[in-house]
Amino acid sequence: MRGTRHSNGGPGLVRSSLLLAALLAVATACRRDADRPSDDTLVVGIESGPLHFDPRVGTDQASWRVHDVVFPGLVKKGTGGDFLPDLAESLDSADGVTWHARLRAGLTFHDGRPLTSRDVAFTYRSLLAPGFVSSKREPLKVIASIETPSPLDVVFRLTAPYASFPLQLLLGIVPDGTTTEEADTRPVGAGPYRLVSSRPDDRVVFERFDGYYGPRAILPRVVYKIVPDATTRALELLHGTLHLAINNLPPDLLPRFRRSPGLAVTILPGSTYAYLAFNLRDPVVGKVEVRRALALALDRDALANGLWRGTVEKTETLLPPGHWARADDLPVLARDLPRARALLDAAGFPDPGGGRPRLVLDYKTSTDETSVLQATAIAAQWREVGVETRIRSNDFATFYQDVVRGNFRLYALRWQGIVDPDHYHEVFLSTAVPPKGWNRGFYSDPEVDSWILEARRLLSRPARRALYVEIQRRAARDLPYVSLYTARTVAVHDARLTGLEAIPQTGDFTFLPRIGRRR
């Protein structure tokens, strides 16, 4: 790929032809009709297995997807940055310091134990206990005390006003006394499905929990089938051994899926944010001139229309379209190769001539096929300004550990389901480096820190928005992330499935209980 519409389309078309040939060539290797799951089971294809079942610990996407159906929190995500009641029937605060949650009556865990305010208090206190290691712990240090005046009432008293405190109440609730070992090996939640078995690198199996407080799940059994390879996921969909795959298939196969009489494609608004992140302590990409040069060398239009086939839209910020705090007047990073070359010159990386690169960068990603294709496309674009890119792909668990440990120069990842602008506290606050947060690139700006902390204290949404707009403008200047796109939600599924319109903009799997099947 070299930045023109024709060149960017070329590899995708060649690859599509090769994949279609592969679909025909290996069709006989697919499972026989007798091996297809029964109609009372929904099989969902995911790329990697969950790293942690414990909702207090897991931060990878696969873990969150387990939490979505097993571990409800006091509140759940709404639209446009709002929150809705979940285990709590109400949540209120007059000053942003004292928050009162009233639980629904009659809540029960999967093992029959009643869920009360004691379990809520334990979940949060255990996270805050000395020695508990989790990146979810740091934001909760604002809690001064937790009171349980009755089995249905929980009162959180904070050390300072925290307008985004409902964001922390998304945390799944575990039974009083649950250890991390118990939560990871024998998880007990109160969600619409209960976990019944798990085989690493193969599948996670759930069964309907009839004691769930909300609407009864339509299908009695859900299986998350772990299929790391995108081609294999496509084959399994075509042969009925997978029923649903969301945001994890090559876009150039969508026409093939649409032509299949047994499949359908549903595309909905999304909020998954894709980005490049840099280690700002690195002597090369730590220079803002280099990061801006790399950004200006990108042809995001070619990526969106060629590689992603229009299933994404360009963005300059991590907040999704329609969010109340989103800044919509940020400068667009349009491709400018002369400017990119000039910035590399200014950063001390002149063109050495003779076809030699100005610099060589390691780009870390997972082995997911579309992720590698994206890396290959970006590498080709950067080569046009003299930057050679070595793509380092590993299985997701290995790749993710490198990211968490800061063992990278640059990497590509996606944030799924950003609902509150306090997300900036976890990703850009200078003190929120792992394990205290997700500032994996060590970004540090005292003024950004002050805006993030002040926005937490203000209860006025217009006043908060003004600060978050400033944060977005500063991030667009400093480029700790280079924004690639916001992905639409793309679901490829058994054509008999119903309820796909319930998929939330965040892409969370909380909609699965509403999925049914036409007979």
QUITA-V26617 format. One record per pair of residues at least 6 apart in sequence whose ideal C-beta (glycine too) atoms are under 7 Angstrom apart, sorted by the first residue. I is the first residue (numbers start at 0). J is the second residue. D is the distance in Angstrom with one decimal. If there is no record, write none. Layout:
# QUITA-V26617
i = <I/I>
j = <J/J>
d = <D/D>
This chain:
# QUITA-V26617
i = <0/0/0/0/0/0/0/1/1/2/2/2/2/2/4/4/4/7/7/7/7/8/11/11/11/14/15/15/18/18/19/21/22/22/22/25/29/29/29/30/30/34/35/35/36/38/39/39/39/40/40/40/41/41/41/41/41/41/42/42/42/42/42/43/43/43/43/43/43/44/44/44/44/44/44/44/45/45/45/45/46/46/46/46/47/47/47/47/47/48/48/48/48/49/49/49/49/49/49/50/50/50/50/51/51/51/52/52/52/52/52/53/53/53/54/54/54/54/54/55/55/55/55/55/56/56/57/57/58/59/60/64/64/65/66/67/67/67/68/68/68/68/68/68/68/69/69/69/69/69/69/70/70/70/70/71/71/71/71/71/72/72/72/72/72/72/72/73/73/73/73/73/73/73/74/74/74/74/74/74/74/74/74/75/75/75/75/76/76/76/76/76/76/76/77/78/79/79/79/80/80/80/80/80/82/84/86/86/86/86/86/87/87/87/88/88/88/89/90/90/90/91/92/94/95/95/95/95/96/96/96/96/97/97/98/98/99/99/100/101/101/102/102/103/104/105/106/106/106/106/107/107/107/107/108/108/108/108/108/109/109/109/109/109/110/112/114/114/115/116/116/116/116/116/116/117/117/118/118/118/119/119/120/120/120/121/121/122/122/122/123/123/123/124/125/126/126/126/126/127/127/127/127/132/134/134/134/134/134/135/137/137/137/138/138/138/139/141/141/141/141/142/142/143/143/143/144/145/145/146/147/148/157/159/160/160/161/162/162/162/162/163/163/163/166/166/171/172/173/173/174/186/190/190/191/191/191/191/191/191/192/192/192/192/192/192/193/193/193/194/194/195/195/195/196/197/200/201/202/202/202/202/203/204/205/206/206/207/207/209/214/216/217/217/217/217/218/218/218/221/224/226/226/227/228/229/229/229/229/229/229/230/232/232/232/232/233/233/235/236/236/236/237/239/242/242/242/243/243/243/243/244/245/245/245/246/246/246/246/246/248/249/249/250/250/250/251/253/253/256/256/256/257/261/261/262/262/262/262/263/263/264/265/265/265/266/266/266/266/267/267/267/268/268/268/269/269/269/269/269/269/270/270/270/270/270/270/270/271/271/271/271/271/272/272/272/272/272/272/273/273/273/273/274/274/274/274/274/274/275/275/275/275/275/276/276/276/276/276/276/277/277/277/277/277/278/278/278/278/278/278/279/279/279/279/279/280/281/283/283/284/284/284/286/287/287/288/288/288/289/289/290/290/291/291/292/292/292/292/293/293/293/294/294/294/295/295/295/295/295/296/296/296/296/296/296/297/297/297/298/298/299/299/299/302/302/302/303/303/303/303/303/306/306/306/310/310/310/311/311/311/311/312/312/313/314/314/314/315/315/315/315/315/316/316/316/316/316/317/317/317/317/317/318/318/318/318/319/319/319/320/323/323/324/324/324/324/326/326/326/329/329/329/330/336/336/339/340/343/343/343/348/348/349/350/350/351/356/356/356/357/357/358/359/359/360/360/360/360/361/361/361/362/362/362/362/362/362/362/363/363/363/363/363/364/364/364/364/364/364/364/364/365/365/365/365/366/366/366/370/371/371/373/374/374/375/378/378/381/401/402/402/402/403/403/405/415/415/416/416/416/418/420/421/423/423/424/424/424/425/425/425/426/426/427/427/427/427/427/427/428/428/428/428/429/429/431/431/432/432/433/440/442/444/444/447/447/450/450/450/451/453/454/454/454/457/474/488/488/490/490/492/495/495/496/496/497/497/497/497/498/498/498/498/501/501/502/503/503>
j = <6/7/10/301/376/379/380/379/383/298/301/334/380/383/301/304/305/301/305/306/376/305/251/305/306/251/251/252/230/252/255/230/233/234/237/234/234/238/240/238/240/240/239/240/42/516/218/219/220/218/220/222/218/221/242/243/511/514/222/224/240/241/242/221/222/223/224/242/243/224/226/232/235/241/244/247/61/64/223/225/227/247/367/395/61/225/227/395/396/61/199/200/225/57/59/61/62/65/203/57/59/62/396/57/62/183/65/182/183/186/194/179/182/183/66/70/170/171/173/122/125/126/133/135/133/179/63/66/134/399/415/223/508/203/171/507/508/509/190/191/192/205/221/508/511/186/188/190/192/193/194/171/172/188/190/85/86/171/189/190/85/86/168/169/170/171/172/85/86/87/90/100/119/168/82/83/84/85/87/90/165/168/169/83/85/169/509/82/169/416/418/503/505/507/83/504/321/322/323/322/323/324/418/419/165/90/102/103/106/172/189/100/101/102/101/102/103/101/98/100/165/99/98/160/160/161/162/458/156/157/159/160/154/156/155/164/152/154/153/151/152/116/151/212/151/212/113/114/189/212/113/114/189/210/114/174/187/188/189/187/188/189/193/208/187/174/172/189/150/147/149/150/151/152/153/147/175/172/174/175/153/172/145/147/153/175/176/170/172/173/139/142/145/145/131/133/135/136/139/136/139/140/142/434/433/434/435/436/437/170/431/435/436/167/424/425/167/157/158/159/161/155/157/156/157/158/156/153/155/154/153/154/164/456/456/458/455/455/457/458/463/419/421/455/419/421/188/189/182/187/187/194/208/211/207/208/211/213/216/512/205/206/207/208/216/221/205/206/208/203/205/204/205/206/204/203/225/225/222/223/224/225/223/222/221/219/220/216/219/215/512/512/512/513/514/515/514/515/516/511/241/232/235/366/368/247/248/249/367/368/369/368/241/244/247/248/248/252/241/244/262/491/259/261/492/493/496/490/492/493/496/491/488/490/506/271/486/488/489/506/491/368/369/307/308/310/308/264/308/262/264/491/264/493/494/491/492/493/494/492/494/491/490/492/499/310/487/488/489/487/488/502/487/488/504/485/486/487/488/504/506/319/416/417/485/504/505/506/413/415/485/486/506/314/317/413/414/417/485/413/483/484/486/317/412/480/481/482/483/409/411/480/481/483/409/410/412/439/440/480/284/290/409/440/479/284/405/407/408/440/441/285/440/441/442/479/441/408/289/358/290/408/409/346/477/478/342/345/346/343/346/478/481/342/478/339/342/343/384/381/386/481/332/478/481/332/334/335/338/339/336/339/380/381/383/384/334/377/380/334/380/313/483/484/373/376/483/309/311/312/313/484/372/373/376/486/487/489/484/485/486/487/484/485/484/482/484/485/329/331/332/475/482/325/326/329/471/482/414/417/422/480/482/324/325/417/420/417/485/504/485/460/464/420/463/464/467/468/471/472/471/472/475/475/383/384/384/384/357/384/385/357/358/357/357/385/357/385/386/387/385/386/386/387/389/386/388/408/409/389/391/408/374/378/388/389/390/391/409/391/398/401/407/410/370/371/374/390/392/398/410/411/392/393/395/398/392/393/394/411/390/392/411/390/411/390/388/390/388/407/410/412/439/433/439/439/505/506/505/506/507/505/467/455/451/470/431/451/455/431/436/437/437/438/438/442/447/451/474/479/436/438/448/451/443/448/437/438/438/441/439/479/479/473/477/470/473/466/469/470/470/466/463/466/467/463/480/502/506/499/502/499/516/517/514/516/514/515/516/517/510/513/514/515/510/513/510/509/510>
d = <5.6/4.8/6.2/6.7/4.4/4.1/6.3/5.9/6.3/4.1/5.9/6.6/5.4/6.3/6.3/6.8/6.8/3.7/3.2/6.7/6.8/4.8/4.8/5.6/6.0/6.6/4.2/6.7/6.1/6.4/6.4/6.1/6.9/6.2/6.6/6.7/5.7/4.1/7.0/6.4/4.9/6.7/4.7/5.8/5.2/5.8/6.1/5.2/5.9/6.9/4.3/6.2/5.0/4.9/5.4/6.6/7.0/5.8/4.7/5.3/6.9/5.3/5.0/6.7/7.0/5.4/6.8/7.0/4.8/5.5/4.9/4.7/6.6/4.5/4.2/6.9/5.7/6.6/5.1/5.9/5.8/5.3/5.5/6.7/5.3/6.4/6.3/4.0/6.9/5.8/5.8/5.7/4.8/6.3/7.0/4.2/4.2/5.0/6.7/6.1/5.0/5.5/6.3/3.5/5.1/5.8/5.8/6.0/5.0/4.2/6.9/5.4/3.6/5.1/4.6/4.4/6.1/3.2/6.8/6.9/6.8/5.1/5.7/6.3/4.9/6.4/6.7/6.6/5.8/5.9/5.9/6.7/4.6/6.4/4.9/5.2/4.1/4.8/5.2/6.0/4.3/6.1/6.9/6.1/5.7/6.1/4.0/4.7/6.2/6.7/5.6/2.5/6.6/3.9/5.8/4.9/5.3/6.5/5.9/5.0/5.7/6.5/5.7/4.5/5.1/5.5/6.4/6.2/5.2/4.1/6.7/5.2/6.8/4.1/4.5/6.4/6.3/5.3/6.3/6.2/5.3/4.8/6.2/5.3/4.2/6.9/6.7/6.7/7.0/6.7/4.6/6.6/5.5/6.7/4.5/6.2/5.5/6.1/5.9/5.0/5.0/6.5/5.9/6.0/4.4/6.9/6.0/6.4/6.2/6.3/7.0/4.2/6.1/5.8/5.6/7.0/4.8/4.6/6.7/5.0/6.4/5.6/4.5/6.4/3.3/5.9/5.5/5.1/6.8/5.0/6.9/5.4/6.6/5.5/4.5/5.6/7.0/5.3/4.6/6.0/5.9/6.3/4.5/5.6/6.4/6.8/6.8/3.9/6.0/5.7/5.7/6.1/6.6/4.7/5.5/5.5/5.3/6.8/5.1/5.2/6.1/6.8/4.0/5.5/5.2/5.9/6.6/5.1/4.2/4.0/6.8/5.6/6.4/5.9/4.5/5.9/5.3/5.6/5.5/4.9/4.9/5.6/4.6/5.3/6.5/4.3/6.8/6.6/5.0/5.3/6.3/6.5/5.9/6.4/6.4/6.2/6.3/5.2/5.8/6.5/5.6/6.9/6.7/5.8/6.1/5.3/6.9/5.9/6.2/6.9/6.5/4.1/5.4/5.7/6.8/6.8/6.0/4.9/5.5/6.4/5.3/5.8/6.0/4.9/6.0/4.9/4.7/6.7/5.7/4.2/5.9/6.6/6.8/6.2/4.5/6.7/5.3/6.2/5.9/5.2/6.3/5.1/3.6/6.2/4.3/5.4/6.1/6.6/5.7/7.0/5.6/5.3/6.8/6.6/7.0/6.0/4.6/6.6/4.6/4.1/3.8/6.6/6.1/6.0/6.3/5.8/6.4/5.9/4.7/6.7/5.6/5.3/6.5/5.1/4.6/4.7/5.8/5.9/5.5/6.3/5.0/6.2/4.3/5.2/4.5/6.4/5.6/4.6/4.5/6.6/6.9/3.7/6.7/6.6/6.3/4.1/6.2/6.6/6.9/5.9/6.3/4.7/6.5/6.6/6.7/6.9/5.9/5.5/6.8/3.9/6.1/6.9/6.5/5.5/6.6/6.1/6.1/5.6/4.0/6.1/6.2/5.8/6.1/6.7/6.2/4.4/6.5/6.5/4.5/7.0/6.7/5.2/6.6/4.9/6.7/6.4/6.2/6.3/5.7/6.2/5.6/6.5/5.5/5.2/3.8/5.0/6.0/5.6/6.6/5.0/5.4/5.0/5.4/6.7/5.8/6.3/6.8/6.8/5.7/5.9/4.3/5.5/4.5/6.8/4.6/6.7/5.5/6.9/5.3/6.7/4.5/5.6/6.3/6.9/5.2/6.5/5.1/4.5/4.0/6.0/5.8/3.4/6.2/6.0/6.6/4.9/5.3/6.9/5.3/4.8/6.8/4.3/5.4/6.9/4.6/6.3/4.6/6.2/5.7/4.6/4.2/5.2/6.3/7.0/6.9/4.3/6.4/5.6/5.8/5.9/5.4/6.7/4.3/6.6/6.6/5.7/6.8/6.5/5.0/5.5/4.3/5.8/5.0/5.3/6.7/6.4/6.4/5.7/5.5/5.5/6.8/4.8/5.2/5.0/5.7/6.4/5.1/5.2/5.9/6.1/6.0/5.7/5.7/4.9/6.1/6.4/4.5/5.4/3.9/6.8/5.0/4.3/6.7/5.6/6.0/4.3/3.9/4.8/6.6/6.3/6.9/6.7/4.9/6.1/4.6/6.5/6.5/4.6/5.4/4.1/6.4/4.4/5.7/5.2/6.6/4.6/6.5/6.6/5.8/4.9/5.4/5.1/6.5/6.8/7.0/6.0/7.0/6.7/5.2/6.9/6.2/6.0/6.2/6.2/5.5/6.7/5.2/5.2/3.8/6.6/4.8/6.5/6.1/5.6/5.6/5.1/6.0/4.6/4.0/6.4/6.7/5.8/5.4/6.2/5.9/6.0/4.8/6.5/6.2/6.0/6.9/7.0/7.0/5.8/4.2/6.5/6.3/6.4/5.8/6.6/6.5/6.5/6.5/4.1/6.9/5.0/4.2/4.4/4.2/6.6/6.2/6.6/4.9/6.3/6.1/5.9/4.7/5.3/5.5/6.4/6.9/4.3/5.0/6.9/6.0/5.5/6.8/5.5/6.3/3.8/3.9/6.1/5.9/4.6/6.5/6.3/5.4/5.9/6.3/5.1/5.3/5.1/5.4/6.8/5.1/6.9/5.3/6.7/5.7/4.9/6.2/6.0/4.8/4.2/4.7/6.4/5.0/6.7/5.2/6.7/6.6/5.2/6.3/6.8/4.6/4.7/4.8/6.5/5.7/6.6/6.7/5.5/6.7/4.7/6.6/6.7/3.7/6.3/5.5/5.7/5.6/6.8/5.7/5.1/6.7/6.2/6.8/5.2/3.3/5.8/5.2/6.2/4.6/6.4/5.4/5.4/6.5/5.1/6.8/5.4/4.5/4.8/5.0/5.7/6.1/5.2/5.9/6.9/6.8/6.4/6.6/6.3/5.9/5.4/3.9/5.5/6.7/4.3/4.9/6.0/6.1/5.4/3.9/6.4/6.6/5.9/5.4/4.7/5.5/5.2/6.5/5.9/4.9/4.2/5.9/5.0/6.8/5.6/5.4/5.8/6.3/6.5/5.0/4.5/5.8/5.8/7.0/4.5/6.8/6.2/6.9/4.2/4.6/5.6/4.1/4.4/5.0/6.5/6.3>
